[in-house]
Amino acid sequence: MTTTIALAGKGGVGKSTIATMVIKYLVQTQSGAILAIDADPSSNLYMTLGLQLEWTVGDIREGLLDQIKQSLTAGGAAMGTLSGGVTKRDYLDYQIRSSLAEGSHCDLIAMGRSEGPGCYCAVNHNLREVVDSISKNYRYVVIDNEAGMEHLSRRTTRDVQVLLVVTDPTQRGIVAAERIAGFRHELGINIERAYLIVNNLREEAIPAPLQARIDALDIPLLGTVPHNDRLAEFEFNGRPLVELGDESPVYQAVAAMMQRIL
């Protein structure tokens, strides 16, 4: 059985950092392979995981549309095939599997850029089927979403075991987290459990005004992650965040939270 852990949050709250620590914890403590899906158009999760990314699903989608345009003149694409008799589904399946950034215990698919001009409905349907089919081969799937969680809403497999909504310790961040948490009731997805994580906390405790706002949310607080200057050093030197030591307060905070929910 595949366990899906999805993360969401507005830009700049450190969502990819939390996703990386979640993956680090799973690699070190759980059996089975892990698939990371970077659904943020910025596609930088591969850097924090220390993986090499050649191309994204968005690149593959655009390449398929070019193939369709070329094949239309031969009458193939309209019948579901490309030049040479290759089906669109087989083309996408091969290309996406080839695009996997492979690690020792964790592989990565990056969704990349959103659609450009043109009709994407049929292509996106095939993409959803292929990505979901690949996901079933992994014990854990960790999805780093954009704030709107569009990738979750477009999945053909609609079960998510854990949703982690990440915020920074600001009133604006909490408001954004509240809106994101509310999306889960509108997406038609079976989200079994949802939690809030407050990241980059400089104080020992959440300030009272923020705590009051958090207490009023329709999502329980799972925990907090402290501010740590070591992260900035890693970013400046281009080191993957997954190489943070187990003694790191950031990793220890996320590991403690994962122990609670798994």
C-alpha positions as CSV (number, residue, x, y, z in Angstrom):
1,M,0.0,0.0,0.0
2,T,1.2,3.5,-0.9
3,T,1.1,6.2,1.8
4,T,0.8,9.7,0.3
5,I,2.1,12.7,2.3
6,A,1.3,16.0,0.7
7,L,2.6,19.4,1.7
8,A,1.1,22.8,0.8
9,G,1.8,26.4,1.7
10,K,2.3,29.8,0.2
11,G,5.6,30.7,-1.4
12,G,8.5,31.5,0.9
13,V,7.4,29.6,4.0
14,G,10.0,26.9,3.7
15,K,7.7,24.2,2.4
16,S,10.4,22.5,0.3
17,T,12.7,22.5,3.4
18,I,10.0,20.6,5.4
19,A,9.4,18.2,2.4
20,T,13.1,17.5,2.3
21,M,13.3,16.7,6.0
22,V,10.2,14.5,5.7
23,I,11.9,12.5,2.9
24,K,15.2,12.3,4.9
25,Y,13.2,10.9,7.8
26,L,11.5,8.3,5.7
27,V,14.7,7.2,4.0
28,Q,16.4,6.7,7.4
29,T,13.5,5.0,9.3
30,Q,11.1,3.4,6.9
31,S,11.4,0.5,4.5
32,G,10.4,0.8,0.9
33,A,11.2,3.2,-1.9
34,I,10.1,6.9,-1.9
35,L,8.8,9.0,-4.7
36,A,9.0,12.7,-4.4
37,I,6.7,14.7,-6.7
38,D,7.6,18.4,-7.0
39,A,4.4,20.0,-8.0
40,D,5.6,23.6,-7.5
41,P,6.3,25.2,-10.9
42,S,9.7,26.5,-9.6
43,S,10.9,22.9,-9.5
44,N,13.7,23.3,-7.0
45,L,13.1,20.2,-4.8
46,Y,15.7,18.3,-6.7
47,M,18.4,20.7,-5.4
48,T,17.5,20.2,-1.8
49,L,17.5,16.4,-2.3
50,G,20.9,16.5,-4.1
51,L,19.4,14.9,-7.3
52,Q,20.0,15.7,-11.0
53,L,17.0,16.9,-13.0
54,E,17.1,16.7,-16.8
55,W,13.6,17.7,-17.7
56,T,10.1,18.1,-16.2
57,V,6.7,16.7,-16.9
58,G,5.8,20.2,-18.3
59,D,8.6,19.8,-20.8
60,I,7.3,16.4,-21.8
61,R,3.8,17.7,-22.2
62,E,5.0,20.4,-24.6
63,G,7.0,17.9,-26.5
64,L,4.0,15.7,-26.9
65,L,1.9,18.6,-28.3
66,D,4.6,19.2,-30.8
67,Q,4.5,15.5,-31.8
68,I,0.7,15.7,-32.1
69,K,0.9,18.7,-34.4
70,Q,3.4,16.9,-36.6
71,S,1.3,13.7,-36.6
72,L,-2.0,15.5,-37.4
73,T,-0.8,16.0,-41.0
74,A,-0.5,12.2,-41.3
75,G,-3.9,11.5,-39.6
76,G,-2.3,9.7,-36.7
77,A,-2.9,11.9,-33.6
78,A,-6.6,12.2,-34.2
79,M,-6.8,8.4,-33.8
80,G,-4.8,8.4,-30.6
81,T,-1.4,7.6,-32.1
82,L,1.7,9.5,-33.1
83,S,4.0,8.9,-36.0
84,G,5.3,5.4,-36.0
85,G,2.2,4.0,-34.4
86,V,3.1,5.0,-30.8
87,T,0.1,5.8,-28.6
88,K,0.1,9.1,-26.6
89,R,-0.1,7.1,-23.4
90,D,2.9,5.0,-24.2
91,Y,4.9,8.0,-25.3
92,L,4.1,9.8,-22.0
93,D,4.8,6.6,-20.0
94,Y,8.2,6.2,-21.5
95,Q,9.2,9.9,-21.3
96,I,8.1,10.3,-17.7
97,R,9.9,7.2,-16.5
98,S,13.0,8.4,-18.4
99,S,12.7,11.8,-16.6
100,L,12.8,10.3,-13.1
101,A,15.7,11.8,-11.1
102,E,16.9,8.6,-9.3
103,G,18.5,8.4,-5.9
104,S,19.5,5.5,-3.7
105,H,16.2,5.3,-1.9
106,C,14.2,8.3,-3.3
107,D,13.3,9.2,-6.9
108,L,11.8,12.5,-8.1
109,I,9.3,13.6,-10.7
110,A,9.1,17.4,-11.2
111,M,5.8,18.6,-12.7
112,G,7.4,21.9,-14.0
113,R,5.8,24.7,-15.8
114,S,2.0,25.0,-16.3
115,E,0.2,24.9,-19.6
116,G,0.9,27.3,-22.4
117,P,-1.6,28.2,-25.1
118,G,-3.4,25.3,-26.7
119,C,-5.7,22.4,-25.7
120,Y,-4.3,20.3,-22.9
121,C,-7.3,18.3,-21.6
122,A,-6.6,15.0,-23.2
123,V,-2.9,15.3,-22.6
124,N,-3.3,16.1,-19.0
125,H,-5.7,13.2,-18.5
126,N,-3.0,10.8,-19.8
127,L,-0.4,12.6,-17.6
128,R,-2.5,12.0,-14.5
129,E,-2.9,8.4,-15.3
130,V,0.8,7.8,-15.9
131,V,2.0,9.7,-12.8
132,D,-0.5,7.9,-10.6
133,S,0.5,4.6,-12.2
134,I,4.2,5.2,-11.4
135,S,3.3,6.3,-7.8
136,K,1.7,2.9,-7.0
137,N,5.2,1.3,-7.2
138,Y,6.5,3.2,-4.2
139,R,5.9,2.7,-0.5
140,Y,5.7,6.5,0.2
141,V,4.8,9.4,-2.1
142,V,5.7,12.9,-0.9
143,I,4.1,15.7,-2.9
144,D,5.4,19.2,-2.6
145,N,2.4,21.3,-3.8
146,E,1.9,24.9,-4.8
147,A,-0.5,26.9,-2.6
148,G,-3.6,26.1,-4.7
149,M,-2.9,22.3,-4.5
150,E,-3.8,22.0,-8.2
151,H,-1.8,18.8,-8.6
152,L,-3.8,17.1,-5.9
153,S,-7.1,18.1,-7.4
154,R,-6.0,16.7,-10.8
155,R,-4.9,13.3,-9.6
156,T,-6.9,10.2,-10.7
157,T,-6.0,8.6,-7.3
158,R,-7.8,10.8,-4.8
159,D,-6.5,9.4,-1.5
160,V,-4.0,11.4,0.6
161,Q,-3.2,10.0,4.0
162,V,-1.5,13.1,5.4
163,L,-1.7,16.8,4.4
164,L,0.9,19.1,6.0
165,V,0.0,22.8,5.7
166,V,3.2,24.8,6.3
167,T,3.2,28.4,7.4
168,D,5.7,30.9,8.7
169,P,5.1,32.6,12.1
170,T,3.2,35.6,10.7
171,Q,-0.4,36.7,10.6
172,R,-0.3,36.7,6.8
173,G,1.1,33.2,6.8
174,I,-1.6,32.0,9.1
175,V,-4.3,33.5,6.9
176,A,-2.9,31.8,3.9
177,A,-2.7,28.5,5.7
178,E,-6.3,28.9,6.8
179,R,-7.3,29.3,3.1
180,I,-5.2,26.4,2.0
181,A,-6.6,24.2,4.7
182,G,-10.1,25.1,3.6
183,F,-9.3,24.0,0.0
184,R,-9.2,20.4,1.2
185,H,-13.0,20.4,1.6
186,E,-13.5,21.6,-1.9
187,L,-11.1,19.3,-3.9
188,G,-13.1,16.1,-3.8
189,I,-10.1,14.3,-2.3
190,N,-10.1,11.9,0.6
191,I,-7.6,13.5,2.9
192,E,-7.5,11.3,6.0
193,R,-5.6,13.7,8.3
194,A,-4.4,17.3,8.0
195,Y,-2.1,19.2,10.2
196,L,-0.5,22.7,10.5
197,I,3.3,23.2,10.8
198,V,4.7,26.6,11.9
199,N,8.2,26.9,10.3
200,N,11.1,29.2,11.0
201,L,10.1,30.1,14.5
202,R,12.7,32.4,16.2
203,E,11.1,32.4,19.6
204,E,10.9,29.4,22.0
205,A,7.1,29.5,21.8
206,I,4.5,30.8,19.3
207,P,3.6,34.5,20.2
208,A,0.2,34.7,21.9
209,P,-1.6,36.6,19.2
210,L,-0.5,34.0,16.6
211,Q,-1.4,31.1,19.0
212,A,-4.9,32.5,19.4
213,R,-5.3,32.6,15.6
214,I,-4.0,29.1,15.2
215,D,-6.3,27.8,17.9
216,A,-9.3,29.0,15.9
217,L,-8.2,27.2,12.7
218,D,-10.0,24.1,11.3
219,I,-6.7,22.2,11.4
220,P,-4.7,21.1,14.4
221,L,-1.1,22.3,15.1
222,L,1.3,19.4,14.6
223,G,4.4,21.3,15.7
224,T,6.9,24.0,15.1
225,V,10.3,24.1,13.4
226,P,12.9,26.5,14.7
227,H,14.8,29.1,12.7
228,N,18.3,27.8,12.0
229,D,21.2,29.8,10.4
230,R,22.7,26.5,9.2
231,L,20.1,26.3,6.5
232,A,21.3,29.6,5.0
233,E,24.8,28.3,4.9
234,F,23.7,25.3,3.0
235,E,21.8,27.4,0.5
236,F,24.7,29.8,0.0
237,N,27.2,27.0,-0.6
238,G,24.8,25.0,-2.8
239,R,24.7,22.0,-0.5
240,P,21.6,19.8,-0.6
241,L,19.6,20.3,2.6
242,V,19.1,16.5,2.8
243,E,22.8,16.4,4.0
244,L,21.9,18.3,7.2
245,G,23.0,16.2,10.2
246,D,20.6,14.3,12.3
247,E,21.6,16.6,15.2
248,S,20.1,19.6,13.3
249,P,17.2,21.2,15.3
250,V,15.3,21.5,12.0
251,Y,15.6,17.8,11.3
252,Q,14.9,16.8,14.9
253,A,11.7,18.9,14.9
254,V,10.4,17.3,11.7
255,A,11.4,13.8,12.8
256,A,9.5,14.2,16.0
257,M,6.4,15.2,14.1
258,M,6.7,12.3,11.7
259,Q,7.0,9.9,14.6
260,R,3.7,11.1,15.9
261,I,1.8,10.7,12.6
262,L,3.3,7.5,11.2
